[in-house]
Amino acid sequence: MRKMTYLVPVIVIAVVGIMSSLFVVDEREKALVLQFGQIKAVKEEPGLSFKIPMIQEVVRYDDRILSLDTDTIEVTPSDDRRLVVDAFARYRIADVVQFRQAVGAGGVRLAEERLSSILNSKIREVLGADQVTSDTILSENRAELMVRIRDQSRSEARSLGLDVVDVRLKQTNLPAQNLNATFARMRAEREREAADEVARGNEAAQRVRALADRTVVETLSEAEREAQVVRGEADAERNAIFAEAFGADPEFFAFYRSLQAYENALQGSNSSMVMTPDSEFFDYLKSDQAGQ
């Protein structure tokens, strides 16, 4: 009975010791076995592993590709047009031992701070190099610049045990003050183009209007000329008729013309007429011929 009393605690302690000495490495991570802060084992393959309980500890790191967004910075290309740039990077922990030695207990947080500093430095260096203009950065043909930033960042990130997989420029814009100036310049340019278009339109309108006015004058002149011709022909025809009528019966023609003269002279607007009694104007009113 006494043996059982001592045996149970020993078994419990043994089980607890065995359980605390076992750990599992996931396929998505890498693990380091540390003893008093020193690396004793590296576990990169997934599966069950062992450590010394109470003496050794396990530190795990993500083995997947991680993402890092950089802070927004200003760069000055070779044409001296400042740009606001921010980027993001894809990286992974390539050498877990070197990573631990570089960042210590700071882990991923400290590593990303250092990697962000490296990325910003290389972004400034590449985008501020000779022959790199703001038009190149803002164009669609900036893939080469991103590859150069990635390669240069990768060479420095190796000292942290990191492998930079990719770097992308997420945003490339003009600063706010430059945007306002650029918009003002673009607006002025568009207004100038609009003014040129209006001036050309007015010039074309003047040409059309002048052509229309000339056409109107020519049409009116032609119509007036034709009217004068027709009027002259009508007057000639009328005179011919009068002449023919006069030749056929001169006396009747004289009588008819006198009646026309009476009608025109004795209008309602003429209230009185002064003439001698023997005036020829009233020959047909006082002669015997008027009674026939």
LUMROFI-466622 format. One record per residue (C-alpha): chain; residue in one letter; residue number from 1; x, y negated, z. Coordinates in pm, 1 decimal, m for minus. Each point is the difference from the previous one (the first is absolute). Example, Ala and Ser with C-alpha at 12.3 -4.5 7.8 and 13.67 -1.06 7.14 Angstrom:
<rs>
@chain A res A n 1 c1 1230.0 c2 450.0 c3 780.0
@chain A res S n 2 c1 137.0 c2 m344.0 c3 m66.0
</rs>
This chain:
<rs>
@chain A res M n 1 c1 0.0 c2 0.0 c3 0.0
@chain A res R n 2 c1 284.5 c2 m234.4 c3 82.6
@chain A res K n 3 c1 159.6 c2 82.0 c3 m334.1
@chain A res M n 4 c1 m318.7 c2 m102.7 c3 m180.0
@chain A res T n 5 c1 m7.5 c2 m323.0 c3 196.6
@chain A res Y n 6 c1 346.8 c2 m95.1 c3 m124.9
@chain A res L n 7 c1 m44.8 c2 147.3 c3 m346.5
@chain A res V n 8 c1 m299.4 c2 m213.2 c3 m104.8
@chain A res P n 9 c1 174.6 c2 m336.9 c3 42.9
@chain A res V n 10 c1 304.8 c2 135.5 c3 m182.0
@chain A res I n 11 c1 m217.3 c2 113.2 c3 m289.5
@chain A res V n 12 c1 m180.2 c2 m334.3 c3 m10.0
@chain A res I n 13 c1 328.8 c2 m190.1 c3 1.3
@chain A res A n 14 c1 136.1 c2 228.4 c3 m272.6
@chain A res V n 15 c1 m309.1 c2 m51.8 c3 m217.6
@chain A res V n 16 c1 11.4 c2 m376.2 c3 50.4
@chain A res G n 17 c1 371.2 c2 0.6 c3 m82.7
@chain A res I n 18 c1 m53.0 c2 201.6 c3 m314.8
@chain A res M n 19 c1 m291.8 c2 m219.7 c3 m110.2
@chain A res S n 20 c1 195.9 c2 m318.5 c3 62.9
@chain A res S n 21 c1 292.1 c2 135.6 c3 m198.9
@chain A res L n 22 c1 m213.4 c2 57.3 c3 m310.3
@chain A res F n 23 c1 m100.1 c2 m270.2 c3 m249.2
@chain A res V n 24 c1 m143.6 c2 0.9 c3 m351.5
@chain A res V n 25 c1 135.8 c2 m204.5 c3 m288.3
@chain A res D n 26 c1 m273.5 c2 m106.8 c3 m243.4
@chain A res E n 27 c1 64.9 c2 11.5 c3 m373.4
@chain A res R n 28 c1 m57.6 c2 m376.6 c3 m18.4
@chain A res E n 29 c1 273.4 c2 m88.3 c3 248.4
@chain A res K n 30 c1 358.8 c2 48.1 c3 107.7
@chain A res A n 31 c1 114.9 c2 46.9 c3 357.4
@chain A res L n 32 c1 314.6 c2 m61.7 c3 203.0
@chain A res V n 33 c1 87.9 c2 184.9 c3 318.0
@chain A res L n 34 c1 171.2 c2 m243.5 c3 238.1
@chain A res Q n 35 c1 192.4 c2 78.2 c3 316.4
@chain A res F n 36 c1 76.7 c2 m303.4 c3 213.6
@chain A res G n 37 c1 m41.0 c2 m218.3 c3 m310.7
@chain A res Q n 38 c1 235.9 c2 211.6 c3 m211.0
@chain A res I n 39 c1 m119.0 c2 186.8 c3 m309.7
@chain A res K n 40 c1 24.6 c2 372.9 c3 56.9
@chain A res A n 41 c1 m210.2 c2 138.6 c3 m284.7
@chain A res V n 42 c1 m176.4 c2 m113.1 c3 m314.1
@chain A res K n 43 c1 m328.1 c2 167.1 c3 m92.4
@chain A res E n 44 c1 m99.8 c2 m78.8 c3 m360.0
@chain A res E n 45 c1 m180.7 c2 325.6 c3 m80.9
@chain A res P n 46 c1 m356.1 c2 51.5 c3 125.7
@chain A res G n 47 c1 m55.5 c2 270.9 c3 258.6
@chain A res L n 48 c1 56.8 c2 98.8 c3 362.1
@chain A res S n 49 c1 320.7 c2 m115.0 c3 174.2
@chain A res F n 50 c1 155.1 c2 7.7 c3 347.0
@chain A res K n 51 c1 159.0 c2 m249.4 c3 238.6
@chain A res I n 52 c1 131.4 c2 5.1 c3 354.1
@chain A res P n 53 c1 m281.4 c2 m107.2 c3 231.8
@chain A res M n 54 c1 50.6 c2 m309.6 c3 216.1
@chain A res I n 55 c1 337.0 c2 m65.8 c3 m160.1
@chain A res Q n 56 c1 m74.6 c2 m40.5 c3 m365.6
@chain A res E n 57 c1 m272.7 c2 m207.3 c3 m167.6
@chain A res V n 58 c1 m146.5 c2 m3.1 c3 m352.0
@chain A res V n 59 c1 m33.9 c2 m318.2 c3 m209.0
@chain A res R n 60 c1 m216.6 c2 23.6 c3 m311.4
@chain A res Y n 61 c1 15.6 c2 m213.7 c3 m314.8
@chain A res D n 62 c1 m240.2 c2 m16.0 c3 m294.3
@chain A res D n 63 c1 141.3 c2 173.0 c3 m306.7
@chain A res R n 64 c1 m257.9 c2 m150.1 c3 m240.2
@chain A res I n 65 c1 41.7 c2 m304.0 c3 m224.8
@chain A res L n 66 c1 m80.9 c2 m309.7 c3 204.5
@chain A res S n 67 c1 m112.4 c2 m347.2 c3 m105.1
@chain A res L n 68 c1 138.9 c2 m337.3 c3 105.4
@chain A res D n 69 c1 m138.4 c2 m344.4 c3 m90.4
@chain A res T n 70 c1 258.4 c2 m278.2 c3 5.0
@chain A res D n 71 c1 m54.8 c2 m351.7 c3 128.5
@chain A res T n 72 c1 m80.8 c2 m275.4 c3 m249.2
@chain A res I n 73 c1 314.0 c2 m190.9 c3 m99.9
@chain A res E n 74 c1 90.4 c2 m277.9 c3 m241.9
@chain A res V n 75 c1 254.3 c2 59.6 c3 m275.4
@chain A res T n 76 c1 158.6 c2 m240.5 c3 m247.2
@chain A res P n 77 c1 67.5 c2 144.0 c3 m346.9
@chain A res S n 78 c1 257.3 c2 m143.8 c3 m238.0
@chain A res D n 79 c1 m247.3 c2 m258.3 c3 m138.7
@chain A res D n 80 c1 m46.2 c2 m147.5 c3 351.8
@chain A res R n 81 c1 m373.9 c2 72.0 c3 13.7
@chain A res R n 82 c1 m65.8 c2 133.5 c3 347.2
@chain A res L n 83 c1 m220.5 c2 306.2 c3 33.1
@chain A res V n 84 c1 m177.6 c2 162.9 c3 293.3
@chain A res V n 85 c1 71.7 c2 373.7 c3 m6.6
@chain A res D n 86 c1 m98.9 c2 295.2 c3 211.5
@chain A res A n 87 c1 58.3 c2 366.3 c3 m72.5
@chain A res F n 88 c1 m59.0 c2 346.7 c3 133.7
@chain A res A n 89 c1 234.4 c2 298.1 c3 12.8
@chain A res R n 90 c1 m36.8 c2 375.8 c3 18.5
@chain A res Y n 91 c1 264.6 c2 175.8 c3 203.7
@chain A res R n 92 c1 68.1 c2 320.3 c3 190.3
@chain A res I n 93 c1 238.5 c2 115.0 c3 271.9
@chain A res A n 94 c1 261.1 c2 187.2 c3 m202.9
@chain A res D n 95 c1 265.0 c2 67.7 c3 268.3
@chain A res V n 96 c1 m163.4 c2 38.0 c3 339.5
@chain A res V n 97 c1 334.7 c2 19.3 c3 186.8
@chain A res Q n 98 c1 129.2 c2 m322.3 c3 m154.5
@chain A res F n 99 c1 m339.5 c2 m158.9 c3 56.7
@chain A res R n 100 c1 15.9 c2 81.0 c3 371.8
@chain A res Q n 101 c1 355.7 c2 m127.7 c3 27.5
@chain A res A n 102 c1 m90.8 c2 m323.8 c3 m181.1
@chain A res V n 103 c1 m316.9 c2 m97.7 c3 184.0
@chain A res G n 104 c1 22.0 c2 203.6 c3 321.3
@chain A res A n 105 c1 m315.9 c2 m0.5 c3 205.7
@chain A res G n 106 c1 m139.0 c2 m289.7 c3 m208.6
@chain A res G n 107 c1 m129.0 c2 251.4 c3 m250.8
@chain A res V n 108 c1 m202.6 c2 m96.3 c3 m305.9
@chain A res R n 109 c1 m89.1 c2 m346.6 c3 131.0
@chain A res L n 110 c1 362.4 c2 m110.9 c3 22.1
@chain A res A n 111 c1 86.0 c2 174.4 c3 m329.0
@chain A res E n 112 c1 m277.8 c2 m187.8 c3 m182.7
@chain A res E n 113 c1 119.4 c2 m332.2 c3 139.9
@chain A res R n 114 c1 348.6 c2 66.4 c3 m137.4
@chain A res L n 115 c1 m134.0 c2 134.1 c3 m329.6
@chain A res S n 116 c1 m223.5 c2 m305.8 c3 m40.0
@chain A res S n 117 c1 305.9 c2 m222.8 c3 49.4
@chain A res I n 118 c1 187.7 c2 198.3 c3 m266.0
@chain A res L n 119 c1 m291.0 c2 m24.6 c3 m244.5
@chain A res N n 120 c1 m41.7 c2 m375.5 c3 43.9
@chain A res S n 121 c1 372.8 c2 m51.4 c3 m50.4
@chain A res K n 122 c1 3.7 c2 203.3 c3 m318.9
@chain A res I n 123 c1 m316.5 c2 m168.0 c3 m131.1
@chain A res R n 124 c1 166.4 c2 m340.2 c3 40.0
@chain A res E n 125 c1 321.7 c2 126.9 c3 m152.4
@chain A res V n 126 c1 m158.7 c2 162.0 c3 m306.7
@chain A res L n 127 c1 m266.5 c2 m263.0 c3 m71.1
@chain A res G n 128 c1 246.6 c2 m284.1 c3 56.3
@chain A res A n 129 c1 263.6 c2 143.3 c3 m236.2
@chain A res D n 130 c1 108.6 c2 m168.7 c3 m322.3
@chain A res Q n 131 c1 m215.8 c2 58.9 c3 m308.3
@chain A res V n 132 c1 m302.4 c2 77.7 c3 222.7
@chain A res T n 133 c1 m262.6 c2 m269.3 c3 m50.9
@chain A res S n 134 c1 m340.9 c2 m47.3 c3 154.5
@chain A res D n 135 c1 m159.0 c2 95.1 c3 m332.6
@chain A res T n 136 c1 180.0 c2 335.4 c3 15.7
@chain A res I n 137 c1 m118.7 c2 59.5 c3 355.8
@chain A res L n 138 c1 m358.8 c2 m100.7 c3 m76.8
@chain A res S n 139 c1 m17.8 c2 201.1 c3 m321.7
@chain A res E n 140 c1 m99.1 c2 361.8 c3 m36.7
@chain A res N n 141 c1 359.0 c2 89.3 c3 m90.8
@chain A res R n 142 c1 132.9 c2 m10.7 c3 354.9
@chain A res A n 143 c1 30.2 c2 374.3 c3 49.8
@chain A res E n 144 c1 376.8 c2 m23.4 c3 m50.3
@chain A res L n 145 c1 24.6 c2 m251.6 c3 284.0
@chain A res M n 146 c1 m188.1 c2 234.1 c3 236.4
@chain A res V n 147 c1 230.2 c2 287.3 c3 m95.2
@chain A res R n 148 c1 305.5 c2 m214.0 c3 78.6
@chain A res I n 149 c1 m145.1 c2 m99.2 c3 336.9
@chain A res R n 150 c1 m73.9 c2 365.3 c3 78.5
@chain A res D n 151 c1 348.2 c2 122.3 c3 m96.5
@chain A res Q n 152 c1 181.8 c2 m270.2 c3 194.7
@chain A res S n 153 c1 m223.6 c2 48.6 c3 304.2
@chain A res R n 154 c1 45.7 c2 376.2 c3 m16.5
@chain A res S n 155 c1 378.8 c2 m26.6 c3 19.1
@chain A res E n 156 c1 m17.7 c2 m205.5 c3 320.4
@chain A res A n 157 c1 m289.2 c2 197.3 c3 151.9
@chain A res R n 158 c1 209.2 c2 318.8 c3 m8.2
@chain A res S n 159 c1 185.6 c2 m129.6 c3 303.1
@chain A res L n 160 c1 m330.8 c2 27.6 c3 187.4
@chain A res G n 161 c1 m58.5 c2 352.8 c3 m123.7
@chain A res L n 162 c1 m281.1 c2 m126.5 c3 m224.0
@chain A res D n 163 c1 m68.5 c2 59.2 c3 m367.6
@chain A res V n 164 c1 m184.0 c2 m283.8 c3 m176.5
@chain A res V n 165 c1 m227.7 c2 172.5 c3 m248.8
@chain A res D n 166 c1 m160.0 c2 m303.1 c3 m164.5
@chain A res V n 167 c1 m31.1 c2 m378.4 c3 28.6
@chain A res R n 168 c1 m284.9 c2 m201.0 c3 m152.3
@chain A res L n 169 c1 m54.8 c2 m374.8 c3 m18.3
@chain A res K n 170 c1 m349.1 c2 m38.7 c3 136.8
@chain A res Q n 171 c1 m41.3 c2 m374.9 c3 m43.3
@chain A res T n 172 c1 193.2 c2 m260.7 c3 m197.3
@chain A res N n 173 c1 m160.5 c2 m342.7 c3 17.4
@chain A res L n 174 c1 102.8 c2 m360.5 c3 3.0
@chain A res P n 175 c1 2.1 c2 m176.2 c3 339.6
@chain A res A n 176 c1 m310.9 c2 m199.6 c3 84.0
@chain A res Q n 177 c1 160.9 c2 m337.7 c3 m75.3
@chain A res N n 178 c1 137.8 c2 130.3 c3 m329.5
@chain A res L n 179 c1 m336.9 c2 149.9 c3 m88.2
@chain A res N n 180 c1 m165.9 c2 m339.2 c3 42.2
@chain A res A n 181 c1 262.8 c2 m166.1 c3 m219.2
@chain A res T n 182 c1 m27.8 c2 277.0 c3 m257.6
@chain A res F n 183 c1 m378.6 c2 m21.4 c3 m6.0
@chain A res A n 184 c1 21.0 c2 m378.5 c3 m37.2
@chain A res R n 185 c1 244.7 c2 38.2 c3 m288.3
@chain A res M n 186 c1 m219.4 c2 263.8 c3 m164.3
@chain A res R n 187 c1 m305.9 c2 m221.6 c3 47.9
@chain A res A n 188 c1 181.5 c2 m298.0 c3 m155.7
@chain A res E n 189 c1 110.7 c2 216.0 c3 m291.5
@chain A res R n 190 c1 m353.7 c2 126.2 c3 m57.2
@chain A res E n 191 c1 m137.7 c2 m353.4 c3 25.1
@chain A res R n 192 c1 257.2 c2 m117.4 c3 m256.1
@chain A res E n 193 c1 m96.7 c2 283.9 c3 m233.2
@chain A res A n 194 c1 m368.4 c2 m85.5 c3 52.9
@chain A res A n 195 c1 71.4 c2 m365.6 c3 m80.3
@chain A res D n 196 c1 184.7 c2 103.2 c3 m316.6
@chain A res E n 197 c1 m294.6 c2 218.2 c3 m100.2
@chain A res V n 198 c1 m243.2 c2 m286.2 c3 66.2
@chain A res A n 199 c1 216.9 c2 m237.8 c3 m203.1
@chain A res R n 200 c1 17.9 c2 246.6 c3 m288.1
@chain A res G n 201 c1 m376.6 c2 51.4 c3 24.7
@chain A res N n 202 c1 m61.2 c2 m375.8 c3 m5.6
@chain A res E n 203 c1 229.9 c2 m35.0 c3 m300.7
@chain A res A n 204 c1 m183.9 c2 276.6 c3 m181.6
@chain A res A n 205 c1 m332.9 c2 m157.9 c3 96.9
@chain A res Q n 206 c1 117.1 c2 m336.4 c3 m136.9
@chain A res R n 207 c1 98.4 c2 165.8 c3 m328.2
@chain A res V n 208 c1 m336.3 c2 175.3 c3 m24.2
@chain A res R n 209 c1 m184.4 c2 m318.8 c3 94.9
@chain A res A n 210 c1 196.2 c2 m205.7 c3 m256.4
@chain A res L n 211 c1 m67.7 c2 261.1 c3 m266.8
@chain A res A n 212 c1 m369.2 c2 m1.5 c3 90.7
@chain A res D n 213 c1 m12.8 c2 m381.7 c3 m8.7
@chain A res R n 214 c1 171.8 c2 m3.3 c3 m338.7
@chain A res T n 215 c1 m242.4 c2 262.9 c3 m127.1
@chain A res V n 216 c1 m291.8 c2 m209.9 c3 127.3
@chain A res V n 217 c1 134.2 c2 m312.8 c3 m171.4
@chain A res E n 218 c1 64.3 c2 189.0 c3 m321.6
@chain A res T n 219 c1 m343.7 c2 160.7 c3 11.7
@chain A res L n 220 c1 m170.6 c2 m333.1 c3 70.2
@chain A res S n 221 c1 200.9 c2 m170.3 c3 m274.1
@chain A res E n 222 c1 m87.4 c2 273.6 c3 m245.5
@chain A res A n 223 c1 m367.3 c2 m16.3 c3 102.2
@chain A res E n 224 c1 m0.4 c2 m379.1 c3 m28.1
@chain A res R n 225 c1 164.0 c2 21.3 c3 m341.5
@chain A res E n 226 c1 m255.0 c2 252.1 c3 m117.6
@chain A res A n 227 c1 m279.1 c2 m213.3 c3 150.1
@chain A res Q n 228 c1 129.7 c2 m307.8 c3 m185.7
@chain A res V n 229 c1 11.2 c2 198.8 c3 m321.1
@chain A res V n 230 c1 m353.5 c2 131.3 c3 51.9
@chain A res R n 231 c1 m119.4 c2 m349.8 c3 98.7
@chain A res G n 232 c1 162.6 c2 m151.2 c3 m305.1
@chain A res E n 233 c1 m152.6 c2 264.0 c3 m223.5
@chain A res A n 234 c1 m341.0 c2 m60.3 c3 161.3
@chain A res D n 235 c1 34.3 c2 m377.4 c3 m45.1
@chain A res A n 236 c1 100.9 c2 52.5 c3 m359.2
@chain A res E n 237 c1 m297.5 c2 227.5 c3 m54.9
@chain A res R n 238 c1 m231.9 c2 m250.6 c3 171.3
@chain A res N n 239 c1 134.0 c2 m286.4 c3 m209.5
@chain A res A n 240 c1 m42.0 c2 212.6 c3 m307.6
@chain A res I n 241 c1 m362.3 c2 65.8 c3 93.6
@chain A res F n 242 c1 m56.2 c2 m371.2 c3 66.4
@chain A res A n 243 c1 161.8 c2 m87.8 c3 m326.5
@chain A res E n 244 c1 m208.6 c2 252.7 c3 m186.1
@chain A res A n 245 c1 m316.6 c2 m126.0 c3 170.4
@chain A res F n 246 c1 91.9 c2 m361.1 c3 m75.7
@chain A res G n 247 c1 60.7 c2 85.4 c3 m361.9
@chain A res A n 248 c1 m332.9 c2 180.7 c3 m29.9
@chain A res D n 249 c1 m214.2 c2 m285.6 c3 144.9
@chain A res P n 250 c1 192.5 c2 m312.3 c3 107.4
@chain A res E n 251 c1 m315.0 c2 m178.0 c3 113.1
@chain A res F n 252 c1 m107.9 c2 281.7 c3 230.4
@chain A res F n 253 c1 351.8 c2 30.4 c3 133.8
@chain A res A n 254 c1 8.7 c2 m372.2 c3 82.6
@chain A res F n 255 c1 m338.9 c2 33.7 c3 170.1
@chain A res Y n 256 c1 120.1 c2 297.0 c3 205.2
@chain A res R n 257 c1 314.7 c2 m181.3 c3 108.5
@chain A res S n 258 c1 m205.7 c2 m301.1 c3 108.0
@chain A res L n 259 c1 m220.4 c2 219.7 c3 215.6
@chain A res Q n 260 c1 308.9 c2 144.1 c3 165.1
@chain A res A n 261 c1 128.3 c2 m353.3 c3 64.0
@chain A res Y n 262 c1 m337.3 c2 m97.5 c3 153.5
@chain A res E n 263 c1 7.2 c2 305.0 c3 227.1
@chain A res N n 264 c1 353.5 c2 m69.3 c3 121.7
@chain A res A n 265 c1 m57.0 c2 m375.7 c3 42.3
@chain A res L n 266 c1 m336.7 c2 9.6 c3 170.3
@chain A res Q n 267 c1 101.7 c2 215.6 c3 296.7
@chain A res G n 268 c1 m149.5 c2 m53.5 c3 343.7
@chain A res S n 269 c1 325.1 c2 m155.6 c3 119.9
@chain A res N n 270 c1 m30.7 c2 m282.0 c3 m257.1
@chain A res S n 271 c1 m265.0 c2 m234.4 c3 139.1
@chain A res S n 272 c1 36.5 c2 m276.8 c3 m260.0
@chain A res M n 273 c1 149.9 c2 m70.2 c3 m343.8
@chain A res V n 274 c1 73.3 c2 m340.9 c3 m152.5
@chain A res M n 275 c1 17.3 c2 m33.9 c3 m382.2
@chain A res T n 276 c1 m133.5 c2 m226.1 c3 m278.2
@chain A res P n 277 c1 m343.4 c2 65.1 c3 m146.7
@chain A res D n 278 c1 141.9 c2 65.0 c3 m341.5
@chain A res S n 279 c1 248.6 c2 260.7 c3 122.8
@chain A res E n 280 c1 37.5 c2 302.3 c3 m223.0
@chain A res F n 281 c1 m21.6 c2 224.6 c3 307.7
@chain A res F n 282 c1 m382.6 c2 m11.6 c3 m9.7
@chain A res D n 283 c1 m41.5 c2 20.0 c3 m376.3
@chain A res Y n 284 c1 m195.6 c2 325.2 c3 15.4
@chain A res L n 285 c1 m221.7 c2 m135.4 c3 279.8
@chain A res K n 286 c1 m112.1 c2 m312.6 c3 m186.4
@chain A res S n 287 c1 12.3 c2 93.5 c3 m367.3
@chain A res D n 288 c1 m270.9 c2 156.7 c3 m208.8
@chain A res Q n 289 c1 208.3 c2 313.2 c3 m39.9
@chain A res A n 290 c1 m46.5 c2 74.1 c3 370.4
@chain A res G n 291 c1 m371.1 c2 46.5 c3 m57.5
@chain A res Q n 292 c1 37.4 c2 252.6 c3 m278.1
</rs>
